[in-house]
C-alpha cells in the first residue's frame, strides 16, 4: 500500500461511515482538499482529506450542541477505528 493509497483508504472509510450514520448531511466536495458536510439547517462540519481532521463552524445557536456532538463522534470514530486500522494495514503491507 502506497502513501496515496493509505490516505485514499482512510477517506473512503470515512465517507462510508458518514453515508451510513449521518444521512442528514450532504457531502459537498467543492473545496479542494476539504469536504463540507452540510445538514438541512446549513450547519457545517468540515473534513480535511489529507490531514484527516474534523472541524465545525457556522452552526446555528439552537443546533450547536448537536453539531458539536456529531463532529466529536465523527472525529472519535475516525481516529479510533479508521486511522488506526488503516495504519496497521499499511504497516503490515510494508513488511
C-alpha positions in Angstrom: 0.0 0.0 0.0 1.4 3.4 -1.0 1.0 6.6 1.0 -1.5 7.8 -1.5 -3.5 4.5 -1.2 -3.2 4.9 2.6 -4.8 8.3 2.5 -7.4 7.3 -0.1 -8.4 4.3 2.1 -8.9 6.5 5.2 -11.0 8.9 3.2 -13.1 6.1 1.6 -13.9 4.5 5.0 -14.7 7.9 6.5 -17.2 8.6 3.7 -18.7 5.2 4.1 -19.1 5.9 7.8 -20.8 9.3 7.1 -23.1 7.9 4.4 -24.2 5.1 6.7 -24.5 7.0 10.0 -25.2 10.7 9.1 -27.6 10.6 6.2 -28.9 14.0 7.1 -25.6 15.6 6.0 -25.0 16.3 2.3 -21.4 15.9 1.2 -20.1 19.0 -0.7 -16.7 18.4 -2.2 -16.1 21.7 -4.0 -13.4 22.9 -1.5 -10.3 21.3 -3.0 -8.7 19.3 -0.2 -11.7 19.7 2.1 -15.1 18.2 2.3 -18.1 20.1 3.8 -20.8 18.1 5.4 -23.9 20.3 5.4 -27.2 19.5 7.1 -30.7 20.8 6.2 -30.2 23.8 8.6 -26.9 24.8 6.9 -24.8 23.6 9.8 -21.3 22.7 8.5 -18.8 20.1 9.6 -15.5 20.2 7.6 -13.3 17.2 6.9 -9.8 17.8 5.7 -8.8 14.9 3.3 -5.1 14.9 3.7 -4.8 15.8 7.4 -7.8 13.7 8.3 -9.3 16.3 10.7 -12.9 17.2 11.5 -13.9 20.7 12.5 -17.1 22.6 13.0 -18.1 26.2 12.2 -21.2 28.2 11.1 -23.7 26.3 13.3 -26.9 27.9 14.4 -27.2 28.5 18.2 -30.1 26.1 18.7 -28.1 23.3 16.9 -24.7 24.0 18.4 -24.6 21.0 20.8 -26.0 18.6 18.2 -23.4 19.7 15.6 -20.5 19.6 18.0 -21.6 16.1 19.2 -21.8 14.9 15.6 -18.3 16.3 14.9 -16.9 14.7 18.1 -18.5 11.4 17.1 -17.0 11.6 13.6 -13.6 12.6 14.9 -13.5 9.8 17.5 -14.6 7.2 15.0 -12.0 8.5 12.5 -9.2 8.4 15.0 -10.1 5.3 17.0 -11.2 3.0 14.3 -10.5 4.1 10.8 -7.0 5.7 11.0 -5.7 3.1 13.5 -6.9 0.2 11.4 -5.6 1.6 8.1 -2.3 2.4 9.7 -2.0 -1.2 11.0 -2.8 -2.5 7.4 -0.2 0.0 6.0 2.5 -1.1 8.3 1.8 -4.8 7.7 1.9 -4.2 3.9 5.4 -2.7 4.3 6.8 -5.8 5.9 
